[in-house]
Amino acid sequence: MIEESRIPLDTIKEICKQSGMWELDNSRVIGMMNNILLCLETEEDLDDESRVTLMNIVITNLVIFSKYEILK
């Protein structure tokens, strides 16, 4: 695992707090996001480039959904 690719729990919490939506700014979502990222981080079948790409996709989606009103 590339150490600089790790996303700290405090960063996840801050992203969730940016949202005015209670659905994102709650401990269950924060825990779920942390666990998803930890699973990606420890998955042995992923090479480092794929791992970092997937982690960036997950965290980017969190940022998008916490800051913007998504129209269906």
PDB file of N, CA, C and O in Angstrom:
ATOM      1  N   MET A   1       0.838  -1.193   0.000  1.00  0.00           N
ATOM      2  CA  MET A   1       0.000   0.000   0.000  1.00  0.00           C
ATOM      3  C   MET A   1       0.872   1.242   0.000  1.00  0.00           C
ATOM      4  O   MET A   1       1.820   1.340   0.779  1.00  0.00           O
ATOM      5  N   ILE A   2       0.561   2.170  -0.852  1.00  0.00           N
ATOM      6  CA  ILE A   2       1.271   3.437  -0.874  1.00  0.00           C
ATOM      7  C   ILE A   2       0.755   4.275   0.289  1.00  0.00           C
ATOM      8  O   ILE A   2      -0.428   4.610   0.339  1.00  0.00           O
ATOM      9  N   GLU A   3       1.634   4.610   1.217  1.00  0.00           N
ATOM     10  CA  GLU A   3       1.223   5.280   2.458  1.00  0.00           C
ATOM     11  C   GLU A   3       0.520   6.608   2.210  1.00  0.00           C
ATOM     12  O   GLU A   3      -0.436   6.933   2.914  1.00  0.00           O
ATOM     13  N   GLU A   4       0.976   7.393   1.213  1.00  0.00           N
ATOM     14  CA  GLU A   4       0.355   8.694   0.989  1.00  0.00           C
ATOM     15  C   GLU A   4      -1.054   8.594   0.407  1.00  0.00           C
ATOM     16  O   GLU A   4      -1.758   9.600   0.324  1.00  0.00           O
ATOM     17  N   SER A   5      -1.472   7.392   0.002  1.00  0.00           N
ATOM     18  CA  SER A   5      -2.825   7.236  -0.536  1.00  0.00           C
ATOM     19  C   SER A   5      -3.867   7.027   0.566  1.00  0.00           C
ATOM     20  O   SER A   5      -5.068   7.064   0.298  1.00  0.00           O
ATOM     21  N   ARG A   6      -3.421   6.812   1.783  1.00  0.00           N
ATOM     22  CA  ARG A   6      -4.340   6.596   2.896  1.00  0.00           C
ATOM     23  C   ARG A   6      -5.145   7.864   3.183  1.00  0.00           C
ATOM     24  O   ARG A   6      -4.588   8.961   3.241  1.00  0.00           O
ATOM     25  N   ILE A   7      -6.453   7.708   3.363  1.00  0.00           N
ATOM     26  CA  ILE A   7      -7.332   8.839   3.646  1.00  0.00           C
ATOM     27  C   ILE A   7      -7.724   8.758   5.119  1.00  0.00           C
ATOM     28  O   ILE A   7      -8.425   7.830   5.521  1.00  0.00           O
ATOM     29  N   PRO A   8      -7.279   9.719   5.926  1.00  0.00           N
ATOM     30  CA  PRO A   8      -7.537   9.675   7.369  1.00  0.00           C
ATOM     31  C   PRO A   8      -9.030   9.790   7.704  1.00  0.00           C
ATOM     32  O   PRO A   8      -9.796  10.428   6.982  1.00  0.00           O
ATOM     33  N   LEU A   9      -9.414   9.169   8.792  1.00  0.00           N
ATOM     34  CA  LEU A   9     -10.794   9.221   9.264  1.00  0.00           C
ATOM     35  C   LEU A   9     -11.241  10.659   9.483  1.00  0.00           C
ATOM     36  O   LEU A   9     -12.386  10.998   9.186  1.00  0.00           O
ATOM     37  N   ASP A  10     -10.363  11.504   9.995  1.00  0.00           N
ATOM     38  CA  ASP A  10     -10.721  12.911  10.213  1.00  0.00           C
ATOM     39  C   ASP A  10     -11.073  13.621   8.903  1.00  0.00           C
ATOM     40  O   ASP A  10     -11.933  14.501   8.886  1.00  0.00           O
ATOM     41  N   THR A  11     -10.418  13.245   7.824  1.00  0.00           N
ATOM     42  CA  THR A  11     -10.737  13.822   6.513  1.00  0.00           C
ATOM     43  C   THR A  11     -12.137  13.411   6.082  1.00  0.00           C
ATOM     44  O   THR A  11     -12.900  14.234   5.576  1.00  0.00           O
ATOM     45  N   ILE A  12     -12.473  12.153   6.277  1.00  0.00           N
ATOM     46  CA  ILE A  12     -13.814  11.663   5.941  1.00  0.00           C
ATOM     47  C   ILE A  12     -14.860  12.409   6.765  1.00  0.00           C
ATOM     48  O   ILE A  12     -15.893  12.824   6.239  1.00  0.00           O
ATOM     49  N   LYS A  13     -14.588  12.578   8.053  1.00  0.00           N
ATOM     50  CA  LYS A  13     -15.525  13.300   8.932  1.00  0.00           C
ATOM     51  C   LYS A  13     -15.730  14.734   8.455  1.00  0.00           C
ATOM     52  O   LYS A  13     -16.859  15.225   8.435  1.00  0.00           O
ATOM     53  N   GLU A  14     -14.657  15.403   8.074  1.00  0.00           N
ATOM     54  CA  GLU A  14     -14.763  16.795   7.620  1.00  0.00           C
ATOM     55  C   GLU A  14     -15.550  16.908   6.323  1.00  0.00           C
ATOM     56  O   GLU A  14     -16.337  17.839   6.155  1.00  0.00           O
ATOM     57  N   ILE A  15     -15.349  15.980   5.417  1.00  0.00           N
ATOM     58  CA  ILE A  15     -16.113  16.000   4.164  1.00  0.00           C
ATOM     59  C   ILE A  15     -17.595  15.815   4.467  1.00  0.00           C
ATOM     60  O   ILE A  15     -18.435  16.519   3.906  1.00  0.00           O
ATOM     61  N   CYS A  16     -17.916  14.885   5.339  1.00  0.00           N
ATOM     62  CA  CYS A  16     -19.318  14.648   5.695  1.00  0.00           C
ATOM     63  C   CYS A  16     -19.936  15.849   6.404  1.00  0.00           C
ATOM     64  O   CYS A  16     -21.115  16.144   6.204  1.00  0.00           O
ATOM     65  N   LYS A  17     -19.163  16.538   7.222  1.00  0.00           N
ATOM     66  CA  LYS A  17     -19.672  17.709   7.937  1.00  0.00           C
ATOM     67  C   LYS A  17     -19.997  18.864   6.997  1.00  0.00           C
ATOM     68  O   LYS A  17     -20.825  19.711   7.329  1.00  0.00           O
ATOM     69  N   GLN A  18     -19.360  18.911   5.830  1.00  0.00           N
ATOM     70  CA  GLN A  18     -19.619  19.967   4.853  1.00  0.00           C
ATOM     71  C   GLN A  18     -21.033  19.890   4.308  1.00  0.00           C
ATOM     72  O   GLN A  18     -21.561  20.870   3.782  1.00  0.00           O
ATOM     73  N   SER A  19     -21.631  18.743   4.433  1.00  0.00           N
ATOM     74  CA  SER A  19     -22.970  18.546   3.903  1.00  0.00           C
ATOM     75  C   SER A  19     -24.013  19.041   4.893  1.00  0.00           C
ATOM     76  O   SER A  19     -23.887  18.835   6.100  1.00  0.00           O
ATOM     77  N   GLY A  20     -25.024  19.682   4.381  1.00  0.00           N
ATOM     78  CA  GLY A  20     -26.146  20.073   5.222  1.00  0.00           C
ATOM     79  C   GLY A  20     -27.146  18.939   5.370  1.00  0.00           C
ATOM     80  O   GLY A  20     -28.147  19.065   6.076  1.00  0.00           O
ATOM     81  N   MET A  21     -26.864  17.829   4.695  1.00  0.00           N
ATOM     82  CA  MET A  21     -27.774  16.682   4.720  1.00  0.00           C
ATOM     83  C   MET A  21     -27.426  15.772   5.903  1.00  0.00           C
ATOM     84  O   MET A  21     -26.287  15.325   6.038  1.00  0.00           O
ATOM     85  N   TRP A  22     -28.409  15.506   6.747  1.00  0.00           N
ATOM     86  CA  TRP A  22     -28.147  14.627   7.879  1.00  0.00           C
ATOM     87  C   TRP A  22     -27.807  13.217   7.414  1.00  0.00           C
ATOM     88  O   TRP A  22     -27.153  12.463   8.135  1.00  0.00           O
ATOM     89  N   GLU A  23     -28.254  12.857   6.199  1.00  0.00           N
ATOM     90  CA  GLU A  23     -27.972  11.511   5.683  1.00  0.00           C
ATOM     91  C   GLU A  23     -26.474  11.270   5.509  1.00  0.00           C
ATOM     92  O   GLU A  23     -26.006  10.140   5.646  1.00  0.00           O
ATOM     93  N   LEU A  24     -25.733  12.317   5.210  1.00  0.00           N
ATOM     94  CA  LEU A  24     -24.283  12.163   5.042  1.00  0.00           C
ATOM     95  C   LEU A  24     -23.510  12.489   6.311  1.00  0.00           C
ATOM     96  O   LEU A  24     -22.497  11.853   6.602  1.00  0.00           O
ATOM     97  N   ASP A  25     -23.976  13.460   7.056  1.00  0.00           N
ATOM     98  CA  ASP A  25     -23.265  13.889   8.256  1.00  0.00           C
ATOM     99  C   ASP A  25     -23.749  13.092   9.459  1.00  0.00           C
ATOM    100  O   ASP A  25     -24.352  13.642  10.380  1.00  0.00           O
ATOM    101  N   ASN A  26     -23.478  11.789   9.441  1.00  0.00           N
ATOM    102  CA  ASN A  26     -23.816  10.950  10.596  1.00  0.00           C
ATOM    103  C   ASN A  26     -22.774   9.853  10.754  1.00  0.00           C
ATOM    104  O   ASN A  26     -22.048   9.527   9.814  1.00  0.00           O
ATOM    105  N   SER A  27     -22.712   9.304  11.922  1.00  0.00           N
ATOM    106  CA  SER A  27     -21.647   8.355  12.253  1.00  0.00           C
ATOM    107  C   SER A  27     -21.709   7.076  11.427  1.00  0.00           C
ATOM    108  O   SER A  27     -20.671   6.468  11.167  1.00  0.00           O
ATOM    109  N   ARG A  28     -22.891   6.657  11.012  1.00  0.00           N
ATOM    110  CA  ARG A  28     -22.988   5.433  10.207  1.00  0.00           C
ATOM    111  C   ARG A  28     -22.368   5.610   8.829  1.00  0.00           C
ATOM    112  O   ARG A  28     -21.657   4.729   8.346  1.00  0.00           O
ATOM    113  N   VAL A  29     -22.635   6.738   8.201  1.00  0.00           N
ATOM    114  CA  VAL A  29     -22.051   7.003   6.881  1.00  0.00           C
ATOM    115  C   VAL A  29     -20.538   7.159   7.000  1.00  0.00           C
ATOM    116  O   VAL A  29     -19.787   6.636   6.177  1.00  0.00           O
ATOM    117  N   ILE A  30     -20.101   7.874   8.017  1.00  0.00           N
ATOM    118  CA  ILE A  30     -18.664   8.048   8.231  1.00  0.00           C
ATOM    119  C   ILE A  30     -17.994   6.690   8.440  1.00  0.00           C
ATOM    120  O   ILE A  30     -16.945   6.419   7.855  1.00  0.00           O
ATOM    121  N   GLY A  31     -18.586   5.850   9.258  1.00  0.00           N
ATOM    122  CA  GLY A  31     -18.049   4.512   9.491  1.00  0.00           C
ATOM    123  C   GLY A  31     -18.063   3.659   8.240  1.00  0.00           C
ATOM    124  O   GLY A  31     -17.109   2.929   7.973  1.00  0.00           O
ATOM    125  N   MET A  32     -19.142   3.744   7.467  1.00  0.00           N
ATOM    126  CA  MET A  32     -19.244   2.970   6.233  1.00  0.00           C
ATOM    127  C   MET A  32     -18.168   3.403   5.241  1.00  0.00           C
ATOM    128  O   MET A  32     -17.507   2.561   4.633  1.00  0.00           O
ATOM    129  N   MET A  33     -17.990   4.713   5.076  1.00  0.00           N
ATOM    130  CA  MET A  33     -16.979   5.214   4.150  1.00  0.00           C
ATOM    131  C   MET A  33     -15.578   4.795   4.605  1.00  0.00           C
ATOM    132  O   MET A  33     -14.748   4.397   3.787  1.00  0.00           O
ATOM    133  N   ASN A  34     -15.325   4.885   5.891  1.00  0.00           N
ATOM    134  CA  ASN A  34     -14.036   4.473   6.427  1.00  0.00           C
ATOM    135  C   ASN A  34     -13.791   2.990   6.167  1.00  0.00           C
ATOM    136  O   ASN A  34     -12.691   2.603   5.772  1.00  0.00           O
ATOM    137  N   ASN A  35     -14.802   2.163   6.385  1.00  0.00           N
ATOM    138  CA  ASN A  35     -14.652   0.725   6.169  1.00  0.00           C
ATOM    139  C   ASN A  35     -14.460   0.383   4.700  1.00  0.00           C
ATOM    140  O   ASN A  35     -13.664  -0.498   4.374  1.00  0.00           O
ATOM    141  N   ILE A  36     -15.174   1.066   3.804  1.00  0.00           N
ATOM    142  CA  ILE A  36     -14.985   0.836   2.369  1.00  0.00           C
ATOM    143  C   ILE A  36     -13.548   1.155   1.981  1.00  0.00           C
ATOM    144  O   ILE A  36     -12.900   0.382   1.276  1.00  0.00           O
ATOM    145  N   LEU A  37     -13.055   2.299   2.448  1.00  0.00           N
ATOM    146  CA  LEU A  37     -11.689   2.692   2.124  1.00  0.00           C
ATOM    147  C   LEU A  37     -10.664   1.736   2.742  1.00  0.00           C
ATOM    148  O   LEU A  37      -9.651   1.429   2.114  1.00  0.00           O
ATOM    149  N   LEU A  38     -10.919   1.266   3.957  1.00  0.00           N
ATOM    150  CA  LEU A  38     -10.006   0.301   4.582  1.00  0.00           C
ATOM    151  C   LEU A  38     -10.007  -1.033   3.838  1.00  0.00           C
ATOM    152  O   LEU A  38      -8.965  -1.673   3.703  1.00  0.00           O
ATOM    153  N   CYS A  39     -11.178  -1.448   3.357  1.00  0.00           N
ATOM    154  CA  CYS A  39     -11.255  -2.686   2.568  1.00  0.00           C
ATOM    155  C   CYS A  39     -10.438  -2.557   1.291  1.00  0.00           C
ATOM    156  O   CYS A  39      -9.699  -3.470   0.921  1.00  0.00           O
ATOM    157  N   LEU A  40     -10.576  -1.418   0.621  1.00  0.00           N
ATOM    158  CA  LEU A  40      -9.784  -1.195  -0.587  1.00  0.00           C
ATOM    159  C   LEU A  40      -8.292  -1.155  -0.265  1.00  0.00           C
ATOM    160  O   LEU A  40      -7.466  -1.674  -1.015  1.00  0.00           O
ATOM    161  N   GLU A  41      -7.970  -0.535   0.854  1.00  0.00           N
ATOM    162  CA  GLU A  41      -6.577  -0.389   1.256  1.00  0.00           C
ATOM    163  C   GLU A  41      -5.916  -1.735   1.535  1.00  0.00           C
ATOM    164  O   GLU A  41      -4.733  -1.918   1.246  1.00  0.00           O
ATOM    165  N   THR A  42      -6.666  -2.667   2.089  1.00  0.00           N
ATOM    166  CA  THR A  42      -6.081  -3.946   2.504  1.00  0.00           C
ATOM    167  C   THR A  42      -6.331  -5.082   1.516  1.00  0.00           C
ATOM    168  O   THR A  42      -5.867  -6.200   1.739  1.00  0.00           O
ATOM    169  N   GLU A  43      -7.045  -4.820   0.445  1.00  0.00           N
ATOM    170  CA  GLU A  43      -7.329  -5.864  -0.548  1.00  0.00           C
ATOM    171  C   GLU A  43      -6.032  -6.301  -1.229  1.00  0.00           C
ATOM    172  O   GLU A  43      -5.354  -5.496  -1.868  1.00  0.00           O
ATOM    173  N   GLU A  44      -5.704  -7.558  -1.086  1.00  0.00           N
ATOM    174  CA  GLU A  44      -4.439  -8.075  -1.607  1.00  0.00           C
ATOM    175  C   GLU A  44      -4.441  -8.244  -3.128  1.00  0.00           C
ATOM    176  O   GLU A  44      -3.378  -8.246  -3.748  1.00  0.00           O
ATOM    177  N   ASP A  45      -5.608  -8.385  -3.729  1.00  0.00           N
ATOM    178  CA  ASP A  45      -5.688  -8.624  -5.167  1.00  0.00           C
ATOM    179  C   ASP A  45      -5.636  -7.348  -6.008  1.00  0.00           C
ATOM    180  O   ASP A  45      -5.702  -7.421  -7.235  1.00  0.00           O
ATOM    181  N   LEU A  46      -5.519  -6.192  -5.375  1.00  0.00           N
ATOM    182  CA  LEU A  46      -5.432  -4.928  -6.106  1.00  0.00           C
ATOM    183  C   LEU A  46      -3.989  -4.457  -6.166  1.00  0.00           C
ATOM    184  O   LEU A  46      -3.277  -4.472  -5.162  1.00  0.00           O
ATOM    185  N   ASP A  47      -3.560  -4.033  -7.366  1.00  0.00           N
ATOM    186  CA  ASP A  47      -2.250  -3.400  -7.439  1.00  0.00           C
ATOM    187  C   ASP A  47      -2.396  -1.968  -6.914  1.00  0.00           C
ATOM    188  O   ASP A  47      -3.512  -1.463  -6.792  1.00  0.00           O
ATOM    189  N   ASP A  48      -1.287  -1.322  -6.608  1.00  0.00           N
ATOM    190  CA  ASP A  48      -1.330   0.004  -5.985  1.00  0.00           C
ATOM    191  C   ASP A  48      -2.042   1.040  -6.846  1.00  0.00           C
ATOM    192  O   ASP A  48      -2.779   1.875  -6.321  1.00  0.00           O
ATOM    193  N   GLU A  49      -1.837   1.002  -8.146  1.00  0.00           N
ATOM    194  CA  GLU A  49      -2.486   1.977  -9.024  1.00  0.00           C
ATOM    195  C   GLU A  49      -4.009   1.811  -9.008  1.00  0.00           C
ATOM    196  O   GLU A  49      -4.740   2.799  -8.936  1.00  0.00           O
ATOM    197  N   SER A  50      -4.480   0.585  -9.076  1.00  0.00           N
ATOM    198  CA  SER A  50      -5.926   0.328  -9.029  1.00  0.00           C
ATOM    199  C   SER A  50      -6.509   0.711  -7.675  1.00  0.00           C
ATOM    200  O   SER A  50      -7.603   1.272  -7.597  1.00  0.00           O
ATOM    201  N   ARG A  51      -5.782   0.409  -6.623  1.00  0.00           N
ATOM    202  CA  ARG A  51      -6.224   0.728  -5.260  1.00  0.00           C
ATOM    203  C   ARG A  51      -6.426   2.235  -5.096  1.00  0.00           C
ATOM    204  O   ARG A  51      -7.456   2.686  -4.595  1.00  0.00           O
ATOM    205  N   VAL A  52      -5.427   3.003  -5.526  1.00  0.00           N
ATOM    206  CA  VAL A  52      -5.502   4.453  -5.394  1.00  0.00           C
ATOM    207  C   VAL A  52      -6.639   5.007  -6.253  1.00  0.00           C
ATOM    208  O   VAL A  52      -7.365   5.903  -5.821  1.00  0.00           O
ATOM    209  N   THR A  53      -6.794   4.483  -7.453  1.00  0.00           N
ATOM    210  CA  THR A  53      -7.880   4.927  -8.333  1.00  0.00           C
ATOM    211  C   THR A  53      -9.231   4.675  -7.694  1.00  0.00           C
ATOM    212  O   THR A  53     -10.077   5.569  -7.673  1.00  0.00           O
ATOM    213  N   LEU A  54      -9.453   3.482  -7.174  1.00  0.00           N
ATOM    214  CA  LEU A  54     -10.741   3.158  -6.537  1.00  0.00           C
ATOM    215  C   LEU A  54     -10.985   3.996  -5.291  1.00  0.00           C
ATOM    216  O   LEU A  54     -12.109   4.438  -5.056  1.00  0.00           O
ATOM    217  N   MET A  55      -9.959   4.217  -4.500  1.00  0.00           N
ATOM    218  CA  MET A  55     -10.117   5.041  -3.298  1.00  0.00           C
ATOM    219  C   MET A  55     -10.459   6.476  -3.680  1.00  0.00           C
ATOM    220  O   MET A  55     -11.273   7.119  -3.016  1.00  0.00           O
ATOM    221  N   ASN A  56      -9.843   6.980  -4.743  1.00  0.00           N
ATOM    222  CA  ASN A  56     -10.162   8.329  -5.208  1.00  0.00           C
ATOM    223  C   ASN A  56     -11.591   8.424  -5.728  1.00  0.00           C
ATOM    224  O   ASN A  56     -12.260   9.435  -5.514  1.00  0.00           O
ATOM    225  N   ILE A  57     -12.061   7.393  -6.402  1.00  0.00           N
ATOM    226  CA  ILE A  57     -13.446   7.384  -6.882  1.00  0.00           C
ATOM    227  C   ILE A  57     -14.414   7.438  -5.703  1.00  0.00           C
ATOM    228  O   ILE A  57     -15.380   8.200  -5.727  1.00  0.00           O
ATOM    229  N   VAL A  58     -14.162   6.640  -4.683  1.00  0.00           N
ATOM    230  CA  VAL A  58     -15.041   6.607  -3.508  1.00  0.00           C
ATOM    231  C   VAL A  58     -15.061   7.969  -2.814  1.00  0.00           C
ATOM    232  O   VAL A  58     -16.134   8.492  -2.517  1.00  0.00           O
ATOM    233  N   ILE A  59     -13.907   8.538  -2.556  1.00  0.00           N
ATOM    234  CA  ILE A  59     -13.860   9.802  -1.818  1.00  0.00           C
ATOM    235  C   ILE A  59     -14.398  10.946  -2.674  1.00  0.00           C
ATOM    236  O   ILE A  59     -15.013  11.868  -2.138  1.00  0.00           O
ATOM    237  N   THR A  60     -14.184  10.911  -3.976  1.00  0.00           N
ATOM    238  CA  THR A  60     -14.727  11.937  -4.862  1.00  0.00           C
ATOM    239  C   THR A  60     -16.243  11.907  -4.865  1.00  0.00           C
ATOM    240  O   THR A  60     -16.886  12.957  -4.863  1.00  0.00           O
ATOM    241  N   ASN A  61     -16.817  10.718  -4.871  1.00  0.00           N
ATOM    242  CA  ASN A  61     -18.277  10.615  -4.800  1.00  0.00           C
ATOM    243  C   ASN A  61     -18.811  11.164  -3.492  1.00  0.00           C
ATOM    244  O   ASN A  61     -19.865  11.800  -3.473  1.00  0.00           O
ATOM    245  N   LEU A  62     -18.110  10.932  -2.410  1.00  0.00           N
ATOM    246  CA  LEU A  62     -18.524  11.496  -1.127  1.00  0.00           C
ATOM    247  C   LEU A  62     -18.502  13.021  -1.186  1.00  0.00           C
ATOM    248  O   LEU A  62     -19.433  13.676  -0.717  1.00  0.00           O
ATOM    249  N   VAL A  63     -17.448  13.581  -1.757  1.00  0.00           N
ATOM    250  CA  VAL A  63     -17.348  15.038  -1.882  1.00  0.00           C
ATOM    251  C   VAL A  63     -18.485  15.573  -2.740  1.00  0.00           C
ATOM    252  O   VAL A  63     -19.125  16.556  -2.369  1.00  0.00           O
ATOM    253  N   ILE A  64     -18.744  14.949  -3.868  1.00  0.00           N
ATOM    254  CA  ILE A  64     -19.798  15.404  -4.772  1.00  0.00           C
ATOM    255  C   ILE A  64     -21.157  15.371  -4.073  1.00  0.00           C
ATOM    256  O   ILE A  64     -21.914  16.340  -4.141  1.00  0.00           O
ATOM    257  N   PHE A  65     -21.463  14.279  -3.414  1.00  0.00           N
ATOM    258  CA  PHE A  65     -22.768  14.164  -2.769  1.00  0.00           C
ATOM    259  C   PHE A  65     -22.885  15.018  -1.515  1.00  0.00           C
ATOM    260  O   PHE A  65     -23.997  15.321  -1.083  1.00  0.00           O
ATOM    261  N   SER A  66     -21.772  15.407  -0.926  1.00  0.00           N
ATOM    262  CA  SER A  66     -21.865  16.250   0.277  1.00  0.00           C
ATOM    263  C   SER A  66     -21.967  17.730  -0.058  1.00  0.00           C
ATOM    264  O   SER A  66     -22.467  18.510   0.753  1.00  0.00           O
ATOM    265  N   LYS A  67     -21.502  18.135  -1.243  1.00  0.00           N
ATOM    266  CA  LYS A  67     -21.473  19.553  -1.576  1.00  0.00           C
ATOM    267  C   LYS A  67     -22.542  19.998  -2.556  1.00  0.00           C
ATOM    268  O   LYS A  67     -22.930  21.166  -2.561  1.00  0.00           O
ATOM    269  N   TYR A  68     -23.017  19.093  -3.378  1.00  0.00           N
ATOM    270  CA  TYR A  68     -23.877  19.496  -4.481  1.00  0.00           C
ATOM    271  C   TYR A  68     -25.224  18.805  -4.435  1.00  0.00           C
ATOM    272  O   TYR A  68     -25.331  17.649  -4.025  1.00  0.00           O
ATOM    273  N   GLU A  69     -26.241  19.517  -4.856  1.00  0.00           N
ATOM    274  CA  GLU A  69     -27.559  18.908  -4.981  1.00  0.00           C
ATOM    275  C   GLU A  69     -27.575  18.139  -6.297  1.00  0.00           C
ATOM    276  O   GLU A  69     -27.447  18.725  -7.372  1.00  0.00           O
ATOM    277  N   ILE A  70     -27.729  16.854  -6.203  1.00  0.00           N
ATOM    278  CA  ILE A  70     -27.686  16.000  -7.380  1.00  0.00           C
ATOM    279  C   ILE A  70     -29.100  15.863  -7.945  1.00  0.00           C
ATOM    280  O   ILE A  70     -30.015  15.419  -7.251  1.00  0.00           O
ATOM    281  N   LEU A  71     -29.264  16.239  -9.180  1.00  0.00           N
ATOM    282  CA  LEU A  71     -30.562  16.137  -9.842  1.00  0.00           C
ATOM    283  C   LEU A  71     -30.669  14.783 -10.506  1.00  0.00           C
ATOM    284  O   LEU A  71     -29.717  14.300 -11.119  1.00  0.00           O
ATOM    285  N   LYS A  72     -31.840  14.174 -10.381  1.00  0.00           N
ATOM    286  CA  LYS A  72     -32.054  12.859 -11.006  1.00  0.00           C
ATOM    287  C   LYS A  72     -32.613  13.019 -12.390  1.00  0.00           C
ATOM    288  O   LYS A  72     -32.860  12.026 -13.074  1.00  0.00           O
TER     289      LYS A  72
END
